[in-house]
Amino acid sequence: MAAQVGSINLWQLADCPLILREQASITRRLFEEQCRALELNIRPAIEAGSRESVEEMVRADLGIGIVLSGELLNDPQLKSFPIAECTKPVIDYLLFLQKRKNFNLVKAIMNLVE
């Protein structure tokens, strides 16, 4: 698969110093699943505990970070490119305490989704 204009292919990252989230993160899991599907052996140079940590390490010029598209910040220091093969949607969830279900805000949100 050729990268579309403005994107990059996973194989192009094979020799790059990658900064990945911790193994339990959805970002890391999705990235590694796609690498396995393409039989690419890409390993992180650095493992970060948060998206913010990834961004700070990229700002410090320690490597190239992998983040979810929904987590991108509008930061003039950072440039982002979509990865052509990474197209799985990520679902975000609203989470609240069951005992708060009668709060007006929670009720209003639940009315929107029902």
DSSP file with accessible surface (Angstrom, degrees, kcal/mol):
  #  RESIDUE AA STRUCTURE BP1 BP2  ACC     N-H-->O    O-->H-N    N-H-->O    O-->H-N    TCO  KAPPA ALPHA  PHI   PSI    X-CA   Y-CA   Z-CA
    1    1 A M              0   0  164      0, 0.0     2,-0.3     0, 0.0    84,-0.1   0.000 360.0 360.0 360.0 125.8    0.0    0.0    0.0
    2    2 A A        -     0   0   91      1,-0.1     2,-0.1    82,-0.1     6,-0.1  -0.623 360.0-108.4 -84.2 142.7    1.4    3.4   -1.0
    3    3 A A        -     0   0   34     -2,-0.3     6,-0.1     4,-0.1     3,-0.1  -0.434  32.3-121.8 -68.3 139.5    1.1    6.2    1.4
    4    4 A Q    >   -     0   0  128      1,-0.2     3,-2.3     4,-0.1    80,-0.1  -0.410  48.2 -72.8 -74.8 161.0   -1.4    8.9    0.4
    5    5 A V  T 3  S+     0   0  154      1,-0.3    -1,-0.2    -2,-0.1     3,-0.1  -0.330 125.4  19.6 -55.8 130.7   -0.1   12.4    0.0
    6    6 A G  T 3  S+     0   0   43      1,-0.3    -1,-0.3    -3,-0.1     2,-0.2   0.563 111.9  92.0  84.7   7.9    0.6   13.8    3.5
    7    7 A S    <   -     0   0   19     -3,-2.3     2,-0.3    74,-0.2    -1,-0.3  -0.765  61.8-138.3-126.0 176.0    0.8   10.3    5.1
    8    8 A I  B     -a   83   0A  46     74,-2.1    76,-2.8    -2,-0.2    77,-0.3  -0.940  15.5-123.5-133.2 151.6    3.5    7.8    5.9
    9    9 A N    >   -     0   0    8     -2,-0.3     3,-1.0    74,-0.2     4,-0.3  -0.718  22.7-122.5 -93.2 151.1    3.6    4.0    5.7
   10   10 A L  G >  S+     0   0    0     -2,-0.3     3,-2.3     1,-0.3     4,-0.3   0.882 110.0  61.2 -59.1 -40.3    4.5    1.9    8.7
   11   11 A W  G >  S+     0   0  151      1,-0.3     3,-1.3     2,-0.2    -1,-0.3   0.801  94.5  64.5 -60.8 -24.9    7.4    0.3    7.0
   12   12 A Q  G <  S+     0   0   81     -3,-1.0    -1,-0.3     1,-0.2     3,-0.3   0.666  98.3  55.4 -71.1 -14.3    9.0    3.7    6.7
   13   13 A L  G X  S+     0   0    8     -3,-2.3     3,-1.8    -4,-0.3    -1,-0.2   0.458  76.1 103.0 -93.7  -2.1    9.1    3.8   10.5
   14   14 A A  T <  S+     0   0   49     -3,-1.3    29,-0.3    -4,-0.3    -1,-0.2   0.824  90.1  32.1 -54.6 -38.1   11.1    0.6   10.9
   15   15 A D  T 3  S+     0   0  163     -3,-0.3    -1,-0.3    -4,-0.2    -2,-0.1   0.279  97.3 108.3-105.0  11.9   14.5    2.3   11.6
   16   16 A C  S <  S-     0   0   40     -3,-1.8     2,-1.2     1,-0.1    29,-0.1  -0.625  79.3-111.6 -89.8 147.6   13.1    5.3   13.4
   17   17 A P        -     0   0   69      0, 0.0    47,-2.8     0, 0.0     2,-0.3  -0.648  46.2-159.6 -76.1  99.7   13.5    5.9   17.2
   18   18 A L  E     -bc  44  64B   0     -2,-1.2    27,-2.7    25,-0.5    28,-1.9  -0.656  17.3-153.0 -90.4 141.1    9.9    5.5   18.2
   19   19 A I  E     +bc  46  65B   0     45,-3.0    47,-1.6    -2,-0.3     2,-0.3  -0.953  26.3 178.9-109.1 111.5    8.3    6.7   21.3
   20   20 A L  E     -b   47   0B   2     26,-2.3    28,-3.2    -2,-0.6     3,-0.1  -0.832  29.0-107.4-114.3 156.4    5.3    4.6   22.2
   21   21 A R  E     -b   48   0B  35     -2,-0.3    28,-0.2    45,-0.3    -1,-0.1  -0.161  56.6 -71.0 -67.8 171.5    2.8    4.5   25.0
   22   22 A E    >   -     0   0   54     26,-1.1     3,-1.9     1,-0.1     6,-0.3  -0.190  51.5-102.7 -63.5 159.8    2.9    1.8   27.7
   23   23 A Q  T 3  S+     0   0  131      1,-0.3    -1,-0.1     5,-0.1    -2,-0.1   0.769 118.3  58.3 -60.8 -25.8    1.8   -1.7   26.6
   24   24 A A  T 3  S+     0   0   97      4,-0.1    -1,-0.3     5,-0.0     2,-0.1   0.609  84.7 105.2 -80.7  -7.9   -1.6   -1.4   28.3
   25   25 A S  S <> S-     0   0    8     -3,-1.9     4,-2.4     1,-0.1     5,-0.2  -0.399  72.8-133.5 -78.9 148.7   -2.6    1.7   26.2
   26   26 A I  H  > S+     0   0   66      2,-0.2     4,-2.8     1,-0.2     5,-0.3   0.872 107.3  58.9 -64.8 -35.6   -5.1    1.5   23.3
   27   27 A T  H  > S+     0   0    5      1,-0.2     4,-2.1     2,-0.2    -1,-0.2   0.955 109.9  41.6 -57.5 -50.7   -2.7    3.6   21.2
   28   28 A R  H  > S+     0   0    7     -6,-0.3     4,-2.9     2,-0.2     5,-0.3   0.913 113.9  52.4 -65.1 -43.9    0.1    1.0   21.6
   29   29 A R  H  X S+     0   0  120     -4,-2.4     4,-2.5     1,-0.2    -2,-0.2   0.946 111.9  44.9 -61.1 -48.0   -2.3   -2.0   21.2
   30   30 A L  H  X S+     0   0   31     -4,-2.8     4,-2.0     2,-0.2    -1,-0.2   0.913 114.6  49.3 -62.7 -42.3   -3.7   -0.6   17.9
   31   31 A F  H  X S+     0   0    5     -4,-2.1     4,-2.2    -5,-0.3    -2,-0.2   0.946 113.7  44.9 -62.4 -48.2   -0.3    0.3   16.6
   32   32 A E  H  X S+     0   0   33     -4,-2.9     4,-2.7     1,-0.2    -2,-0.2   0.867 109.3  56.2 -68.5 -34.6    1.2   -3.1   17.4
   33   33 A E  H  X S+     0   0   50     -4,-2.5     4,-2.3    -5,-0.3    -1,-0.2   0.921 109.6  46.4 -60.3 -43.8   -1.8   -5.0   15.9
   34   34 A Q  H  X S+     0   0   42     -4,-2.0     4,-1.5     2,-0.2    -2,-0.2   0.902 111.1  51.8 -67.8 -38.6   -1.3   -3.2   12.6
   35   35 A C  H  <>S+     0   0    5     -4,-2.2     5,-3.1     1,-0.2     3,-0.2   0.932 111.3  47.6 -62.1 -44.4    2.5   -3.8   12.7
   36   36 A R  H ><5S+     0   0  151     -4,-2.7     3,-1.8     1,-0.2    -2,-0.2   0.909 107.3  56.3 -62.8 -41.4    1.8   -7.6   13.3
   37   37 A A  H 3<5S+     0   0   73     -4,-2.3    -1,-0.2     1,-0.3    -2,-0.2   0.838 113.1  41.3 -59.9 -31.5   -0.8   -7.7   10.5
   38   38 A L  T 3<5S-     0   0   72     -4,-1.5    -1,-0.3    -3,-0.2    -2,-0.2   0.306 114.7-118.8 -96.9   6.0    1.9   -6.3    8.1
   39   39 A E  T < 5 +     0   0  179     -3,-1.8     2,-0.5     1,-0.2    -3,-0.2   0.864  61.7 151.4  56.5  41.0    4.6   -8.6    9.6
   40   40 A L      < -     0   0   46     -5,-3.1     2,-1.0    -6,-0.1    -1,-0.2  -0.876  41.4-148.5-102.2 134.7    6.6   -5.6   10.6
   41   41 A N        +     0   0  118     -2,-0.5     2,-0.5    -3,-0.1    -9,-0.0  -0.753  31.6 164.0-103.2  83.9    8.9   -5.9   13.6
   42   42 A I        -     0   0    6     -2,-1.0   -28,-0.1   -10,-0.1   -27,-0.1  -0.908  13.3-172.5-106.5 126.1    8.8   -2.3   15.0
   43   43 A R        -     0   0  169     -2,-0.5   -25,-0.5   -29,-0.3     2,-0.1  -0.915  24.9-111.4-119.0 144.3   10.1   -1.8   18.5
   44   44 A P  E     -b   18   0B  34      0, 0.0   -25,-0.2     0, 0.0     3,-0.1  -0.434   9.7-157.9 -73.2 145.4   10.0    1.3   20.7
   45   45 A A  E    S+     0   0B  65    -27,-2.7     2,-0.3     1,-0.3   -26,-0.2   0.784  87.5  18.7 -82.3 -33.2   13.1    3.2   21.6
   46   46 A I  E     -b   19   0B  50    -28,-1.9   -26,-2.3    -3,-0.0     2,-0.5  -0.996  69.6-146.6-139.4 141.1   11.3    4.7   24.5
   47   47 A E  E     -b   20   0B 103     -2,-0.3     2,-0.3   -28,-0.2   -26,-0.2  -0.942  20.0-162.2-109.4 128.1    8.1    3.8   26.3
   48   48 A A  E     -b   21   0B   3    -28,-3.2   -26,-1.1    -2,-0.5     3,-0.0  -0.838  19.9-143.0-113.7 149.2    6.0    6.7   27.7
   49   49 A G  S    S+     0   0   55     -2,-0.3     2,-0.3   -28,-0.2   -28,-0.1   0.558  80.4  15.6 -86.7  -8.2    3.3    6.6   30.3
   50   50 A S  S  > S-     0   0   30      1,-0.1     4,-2.0   -25,-0.0     5,-0.1  -0.985  75.0-108.0-157.6 163.5    1.0    9.2   28.8
   51   51 A R  H  > S+     0   0   43     -2,-0.3     4,-2.6     1,-0.2     5,-0.2   0.905 120.7  55.5 -61.2 -40.2    0.3   11.1   25.6
   52   52 A E  H  > S+     0   0  100      1,-0.2     4,-2.5     2,-0.2    -1,-0.2   0.897 105.8  51.1 -60.7 -39.1    1.7   14.2   27.2
   53   53 A S  H  > S+     0   0   44      2,-0.2     4,-2.4     1,-0.2    -1,-0.2   0.903 108.2  52.1 -64.4 -42.0    4.9   12.3   27.9
   54   54 A V  H  X S+     0   0    2     -4,-2.0     4,-2.3     1,-0.2    -2,-0.2   0.957 111.3  47.5 -57.7 -48.9    5.1   11.3   24.3
   55   55 A E  H  X S+     0   0   14     -4,-2.6     4,-2.7     1,-0.2    -2,-0.2   0.907 111.4  49.8 -61.4 -43.3    4.7   14.9   23.2
   56   56 A E  H  X S+     0   0  115     -4,-2.5     4,-1.7     1,-0.2    -1,-0.2   0.896 110.7  50.2 -64.2 -38.2    7.3   16.2   25.6
   57   57 A M  H  <>S+     0   0   45     -4,-2.4     5,-2.5     2,-0.2     6,-0.4   0.884 110.7  49.4 -67.9 -36.8    9.8   13.5   24.4
   58   58 A V  H ><5S+     0   0   42     -4,-2.3     3,-2.1     1,-0.2    -2,-0.2   0.934 109.6  51.7 -65.6 -44.1    9.2   14.5   20.8
   59   59 A R  H 3<5S+     0   0   65     -4,-2.7    -2,-0.2     1,-0.3    -1,-0.2   0.844 106.8  54.2 -59.0 -33.2    9.7   18.2   21.7
   60   60 A A  T 3<5S-     0   0   65     -4,-1.7    -1,-0.3    -5,-0.2    -2,-0.2   0.375 117.5-118.0 -82.4   4.6   13.0   17.2   23.4
   61   61 A D  T < 5S+     0   0  146     -3,-2.1    -3,-0.2     2,-0.2    -2,-0.1   0.832  73.0 134.2  63.3  38.1   14.0   15.5   20.0
   62   62 A L  S   <S-     0   0   93     -5,-2.5     2,-0.3     1,-0.2    -4,-0.2   0.543  72.6 -60.4 -92.4  -8.8   14.2   12.0   21.5
   63   63 A G        -     0   0   13     -6,-0.4     2,-0.5    -5,-0.2    -1,-0.2  -0.986  66.4 -52.2 160.8-165.9   12.3   10.3   18.7
   64   64 A I  E     -c   18   0B  74    -47,-2.8   -45,-3.0    -2,-0.3     2,-0.2  -0.910  50.9-143.0-109.5 130.0    9.1   10.1   16.8
   65   65 A G  E     -c   19   0B  24     -2,-0.5     2,-0.5   -47,-0.2   -45,-0.2  -0.602   4.6-146.2 -97.4 153.7    5.9    9.6   18.7
   66   66 A I        +     0   0   16    -47,-1.6     2,-0.3    -2,-0.2   -45,-0.3  -0.981  31.0 160.0-116.1 120.1    2.8    7.6   18.0
   67   67 A V        -     0   0   40     -2,-0.5     2,-0.2   -47,-0.1     5,-0.1  -0.939  42.9 -97.8-135.6 159.6   -0.5    9.1   19.2
   68   68 A L    >   -     0   0   30     -2,-0.3     3,-1.9     1,-0.1     4,-0.3  -0.502  33.4-120.5 -74.6 148.2   -4.2    8.7   18.4
   69   69 A S  G >  S+     0   0  106      1,-0.3     3,-1.3     2,-0.2    -1,-0.1   0.860 112.2  58.3 -59.6 -35.4   -5.7   11.3   16.0
   70   70 A G  G 3  S+     0   0   72      1,-0.2    -1,-0.3    20,-0.0    -2,-0.0   0.605 103.2  54.9 -70.7  -9.8   -8.2   12.4   18.6
   71   71 A E  G <  S+     0   0   54     -3,-1.9    -1,-0.2     2,-0.1    -2,-0.2   0.401  77.9 123.4-103.0   1.6   -5.4   13.3   21.0
   72   72 A L    <   -     0   0   78     -3,-1.3     2,-0.3    -4,-0.3    -3,-0.0  -0.398  48.4-150.2 -68.4 137.1   -3.5   15.6   18.7
   73   73 A L        -     0   0   93     -2,-0.1     2,-1.6     2,-0.1     5,-0.1  -0.729  24.0-113.0-101.1 155.8   -2.9   19.1   20.0
   74   74 A N        +     0   0  170     -2,-0.3     3,-0.0     3,-0.0    -2,-0.0  -0.684  58.0 155.0 -86.7  85.5   -2.6   22.2   17.9
   75   75 A D    >   -     0   0   27     -2,-1.6     3,-1.5     3,-0.2    -2,-0.1  -0.963  40.6-152.1-120.5 117.2    1.1   22.8   18.7
   76   76 A P  T 3  S+     0   0  132      0, 0.0    -1,-0.1     0, 0.0    -2,-0.0   0.725  95.9  59.8 -63.7 -18.6    3.2   24.7   16.2
   77   77 A Q  T 3  S+     0   0  141     -3,-0.0     2,-0.4     2,-0.0    -3,-0.0   0.731 100.3  65.0 -77.6 -22.9    6.4   22.8   17.4
   78   78 A L    <   -     0   0   47     -3,-1.5     2,-0.4    -5,-0.1    -3,-0.2  -0.841  63.1-162.5-109.8 139.9    4.9   19.4   16.4
   79   79 A K        -     0   0  165     -2,-0.4     2,-0.3     2,-0.0    -2,-0.0  -0.959  12.3-161.3-116.6 134.5    4.0   18.2   12.9
   80   80 A S        -     0   0   65     -2,-0.4    -2,-0.0    -8,-0.0    -8,-0.0  -0.898   9.9-173.9-120.3 148.9    1.8   15.2   12.5
   81   81 A F        -     0   0  113     -2,-0.3   -74,-0.2   -73,-0.0     2,-0.1  -0.999  28.5-117.5-134.0 137.4    1.1   12.8    9.6
   82   82 A P        -     0   0   79      0, 0.0   -74,-2.1     0, 0.0     2,-0.6  -0.435  27.2-122.7 -68.7 149.3   -1.5   10.0    9.4
   83   83 A I  B >   -a    8   0A  27      3,-0.2     3,-1.5   -76,-0.2   -74,-0.2  -0.873  18.6-140.3 -94.2 119.9   -0.2    6.5    9.1
   84   84 A A  T 3  S+     0   0    6    -76,-2.8   -75,-0.2    -2,-0.6    -1,-0.1   0.834  97.1  44.5 -53.4 -41.0   -1.7    5.1    5.9
   85   85 A E  T 3  S+     0   0   18    -77,-0.3     2,-1.2     1,-0.1    -1,-0.3   0.618  92.9  86.2 -82.3 -13.3   -2.3    1.6    7.3
   86   86 A C    <   +     0   0   51     -3,-1.5    -3,-0.2     1,-0.2    -1,-0.1  -0.713  44.3 134.1 -93.7  93.0   -3.8    2.7   10.6
   87   87 A T        +     0   0  112     -2,-1.2    -1,-0.2     2,-0.1    -2,-0.1   0.358  22.5 125.9-122.6   2.6   -7.4    3.2    9.9
   88   88 A K        -     0   0  121     -3,-0.2     2,-0.1   -58,-0.1   -58,-0.0  -0.448  60.3-123.9 -65.6 132.3   -9.2    1.5   12.8
   89   89 A P        -     0   0  117      0, 0.0     2,-0.5     0, 0.0    -1,-0.1  -0.462  17.5-141.2 -74.1 148.9  -11.7    3.8   14.5
   90   90 A V        -     0   0   54     -2,-0.1     2,-0.5     2,-0.0   -20,-0.0  -0.954  11.4-143.0-111.6 130.5  -11.2    4.3   18.2
   91   91 A I        -     0   0  117     -2,-0.5     2,-0.3     2,-0.0     0, 0.0  -0.811   9.1-153.9 -97.9 127.7  -14.4    4.6   20.3
   92   92 A D        -     0   0  144     -2,-0.5     2,-0.4     2,-0.0    -2,-0.0  -0.754  11.7-151.3 -96.4 147.8  -14.4    7.0   23.2
   93   93 A Y        -     0   0  189     -2,-0.3     2,-0.5     2,-0.0    -2,-0.0  -0.929  12.6-133.9-121.4 144.4  -16.7    6.3   26.1
   94   94 A L        -     0   0  109     -2,-0.4     2,-0.4     2,-0.0    -2,-0.0  -0.817  29.9-167.0 -89.2 132.2  -18.5    8.6   28.6
   95   95 A L        +     0   0  161     -2,-0.5     2,-0.3     2,-0.0    -2,-0.0  -0.982  14.4 160.3-127.4 131.1  -18.0    7.1   32.1
   96   96 A F        -     0   0   67     -2,-0.4     2,-0.2    10,-0.0     5,-0.1  -0.979  44.7 -91.6-145.1 159.9  -19.9    8.1   35.2
   97   97 A L    >   -     0   0  103     -2,-0.3     3,-2.0     1,-0.1     4,-0.2  -0.526  31.0-132.5 -71.1 134.4  -20.6    6.7   38.6
   98   98 A Q  G >  S+     0   0  126      1,-0.3     3,-1.9    -2,-0.2     4,-0.2   0.878 106.8  61.4 -55.0 -37.6  -23.9    4.8   38.7
   99   99 A K  G 3  S+     0   0  155      1,-0.3     3,-0.4     2,-0.1    -1,-0.3   0.659  99.2  57.8 -68.7 -10.1  -24.9    6.6   41.9
  100  100 A R  G X  S+     0   0   98     -3,-2.0     3,-2.2     1,-0.2    -1,-0.3   0.347  71.1 108.3 -96.9   6.2  -24.7    9.9   39.9
  101  101 A K  T <  S+     0   0  102     -3,-1.9    -1,-0.2     1,-0.3    -2,-0.1   0.734  76.0  54.2 -61.0 -20.6  -27.3    8.8   37.3
  102  102 A N  T 3  S+     0   0  109     -3,-0.4    -1,-0.3    -4,-0.2     2,-0.1   0.430  79.6 114.7 -95.2   2.7  -30.0   11.1   38.7
  103  103 A F  S <> S-     0   0  112     -3,-2.2     4,-2.9     1,-0.1     5,-0.2  -0.463  76.2-121.2 -69.8 144.2  -27.8   14.2   38.4
  104  104 A N  H  > S+     0   0  131      1,-0.2     4,-2.6     2,-0.2     5,-0.2   0.884 110.1  50.2 -55.8 -43.8  -29.2   16.7   35.9
  105  105 A L  H  > S+     0   0  126      2,-0.2     4,-2.3     1,-0.2    -1,-0.2   0.945 113.2  45.2 -63.6 -46.0  -26.1   16.7   33.7
  106  106 A V  H  > S+     0   0   20     -6,-0.3     4,-2.8     1,-0.2     5,-0.2   0.930 113.5  50.4 -64.3 -42.3  -25.9   12.9   33.5
  107  107 A K  H  X S+     0   0   92     -4,-2.9     4,-2.3     1,-0.2    -1,-0.2   0.918 109.7  51.1 -61.9 -41.1  -29.7   12.7   32.9
  108  108 A A  H  X S+     0   0   51     -4,-2.6     4,-1.3    -5,-0.2    -1,-0.2   0.924 111.9  46.4 -64.1 -42.5  -29.4   15.3   30.1
  109  109 A I  H  X S+     0   0   51     -4,-2.3     4,-1.4     1,-0.2     3,-0.4   0.937 111.4  51.4 -65.7 -43.9  -26.6   13.3   28.4
  110  110 A M  H  X S+     0   0   59     -4,-2.8     4,-1.4     1,-0.2    -1,-0.2   0.885 106.0  55.6 -62.3 -36.4  -28.4   10.0   28.7
  111  111 A N  H  < S+     0   0  112     -4,-2.3    -1,-0.2     1,-0.2    -2,-0.2   0.844 104.9  54.4 -64.4 -31.0  -31.5   11.6   27.1
  112  112 A L  H  < S+     0   0  146     -4,-1.3    -1,-0.2    -3,-0.4    -2,-0.2   0.848 113.5  39.9 -69.6 -35.2  -29.3   12.6   24.1
  113  113 A V  H  <        0   0  109     -4,-1.4    -1,-0.2    -3,-0.2    -2,-0.2   0.594 360.0 360.0 -93.4 -12.1  -28.1    9.0   23.6
  114  114 A E     <        0   0  170     -4,-1.4    -3,-0.0    -5,-0.2    -4,-0.0  -0.447 360.0 360.0 -86.9 360.0  -31.3    7.1   24.2
